[in-house]
Amino acid sequence: TAGDVTVRVSVVKNAGLTQPVLYQGGRVMTVASAKTYEGAIELATESMYALLLSHGWQKEEAGWLMSMKCDLAICQTVDPQVTVRAMLDEALL
């Protein structure tokens, strides 16, 4: 199906993040690709953890929050690498 899409992209310099961060529909998402699901999950969750820390969460509380509220989703598996996203409600930041 053909269609037009408008995307707004912002670069945040010196944020200290290694993976893309997306904000959409009240959710914040970190996205990562790796050769294995485990590798992609590790990268996406580490990036989400770093994002929480950069927003003032303490290490222990950020870990607890992620264990209770962080959702993971597989984005794609057809490339040589798989892509995973970690998601939290944006209000938690």
Secondary structure by P-SEA (a helix, b strand, c coil): ccbbbbbbbbbbccccccbbbbbcccbbbbbbccccaaaaaaaaaaaaaaaaaaacccaaaaaaaaaccbbbbbccccccbbbbbbbcccccc
